[in-house]
Amino acid sequence: MKTENIPYKIYLSESEMPQNWYNVRADMKNKPAPLVNPGTGKPMGFDDLRPVFCDELIEQELDNDTPYIPIPQEIRDFYKMYRPSPLVRAYCLEEKLGTPAKIYYKCEGNNTSGSHKLNSAIAQAYYAKKQGLKGVTTETGAGQWGTALSMACAYLGLDLKVFMVKCSYEQKPFRREVMRTYGASVTPSPSNTTNVGRAILAKAPDTTGSLGCAISEAVEVATTTPGYRYVLGSVLNQVLLHQSVIGLETKIALDKYGITPDIIIGCAGGGSNLGGLIAPFMGEKLRGEKDYRFIAVEPASCPSFTRGVFAYDFCDTGMVCPLAKMYTLGSGFIPSANHAGGLRYHGMSPILSQLYHDGLMEARSVEQTSVFEAAEYFARTEGILPAPESSHAIRAAIDEALKCKETGEEKTIVFGLTGTGYFDLVAYQRFNDHEMTDTIPTDEQLAASIAKLPKVAE
Ligand SMILES: *Cc1c(COP(=O)(O)O)cnc(C)c1O
């Protein structure tokens, strides 16, 4: 079956692993817009952000100029426990599809958290520890971020308080137990343990919660508890920086075999895996060295890129966070209880938003049932049970490979397989029982939520 001199799995040796993260902002002509204080409308500097975030992470957040930032030795050592992750040539999938396309996927699910989120979790926990903090707070939607962070905090001896979106807390009790095993405390959000949670519950007692609500609660606890800061698993510039390790490894592996991708595909929730995967390739494109097509794939139920607006918005529902300029559906938008929990965020990374706005990448949305069809097809051919989030990228990769079948083009497609789906079996059950539905917000629903965007003078 294997027809070329390229192995099924391209591994790197430890000595080939990246020693620096790559900061794509350094090569962007139009930098992502700064975070803005909702009260004053002014860009937030180091001192404004200090009550919320760890110091060194703020420096990374604000650094639009340094292209390479060294990965501290302790983090590189931790990475070695589960990295480098394999880059897999999907020979079986290609054959089953009968496509002349060459398909590769970067497989980030080989750790207990089951996703790429550990790449940033260990970095953020490391800087919190280095600053002498007692602990951190965060939110988690599907649970992957909370799990990854609980692993990192256990390793470094930091306390962790997780606010978990209520519908996930109820749908995914096993994730919750993994987090508790690693020593985290887990509270369903919205909860009555915070002011903002109580306010949200008073307005909507039956809400199933959202990432936006959970962020508000986690920020409130971080800023009112001495020795704590808040950490976030996606969207922020610093998170995309840490996730660049995915793209750097991918590029080293491809370069080893002289392979140049034509299309690079990733699912997009807050943009961290996609931003990390494409970073070094986007750098080449920005510097005019090479050209690639980049495709962001999002759920039709939460279509920030494809149906949102590019504007300043709150990162959270309780409106306690700074404003970010991004593609957004409005911070009050609560998507239907889609099974790709990690993609249910109303906004998008400011870096990717700017790149998309400047026409440097594409975006498309896909419906949940067609995503699970792709997941099932992939599981049956490549053997891996993919996370529902990752399956959005699989859907688009299969669609692009089928286009190549029609045209006879031998394109090289790389996609990010962000994680495994062992904790998503309720979703697979719905799919297998033909009970899965597609919920797409109406134009009126989106317009109502977008109408409530904060007014910011630019
Ligand atoms: C969180 C998550 C995503 C989406 O988050 P991004 O920040 O957009 O990468 C995708 N896949 C998996 C497995 C996740 O856990």
The ligand as an SDF file (V2000), in Angstrom:
LIG
                    3D

 15 15  0  0  0  0  0  0  0  0999 V2000
   -9.7660   23.1220   22.5030 C   0  0  0  0  0  0  0  0  0  0  0  0
   -9.6800   22.2270   21.3570 C   0  0  0  0  0  0  0  0  0  0  0  0
   -9.8190   22.7010   20.0470 C   0  0  0  0  0  0  0  0  0  0  0  0
  -10.1500   24.1210   19.7070 C   0  0  0  0  0  0  0  0  0  0  0  0
   -9.3760   25.1090   20.2700 O   0  0  0  0  0  0  0  0  0  0  0  0
   -8.4060   26.0240   19.4190 P   0  0  0  0  0  0  0  0  0  0  0  0
   -7.9080   27.0320   20.3760 O   0  0  0  0  0  0  0  0  0  0  0  0
   -9.2090   26.6260   18.3090 O   0  0  0  0  0  0  0  0  0  0  0  0
   -7.3410   25.1480   18.9250 O   0  0  0  0  0  0  0  0  0  0  0  0
   -9.6740   21.8160   19.0190 C   0  0  0  0  0  0  0  0  0  0  0  0
   -9.4400   20.5150   19.2340 N   0  0  0  0  0  0  0  0  0  0  0  0
   -9.3030   20.0170   20.4750 C   0  0  0  0  0  0  0  0  0  0  0  0
   -9.0520   18.5580   20.6420 C   0  0  0  0  0  0  0  0  0  0  0  0
   -9.4050   20.8490   21.5710 C   0  0  0  0  0  0  0  0  0  0  0  0
   -9.2740   20.3570   22.7990 O   0  0  0  0  0  0  0  0  0  0  0  0
  1  2  1  0
  2  3  1  0
  2 14  2  0
  3  4  1  0
  3 10  2  0
  4  5  1  0
  5  6  1  0
  6  7  2  0
  6  8  1  0
  6  9  1  0
 10 11  1  0
 11 12  2  0
 12 13  1  0
 12 14  1  0
 14 15  1  0
M  END
$$$$
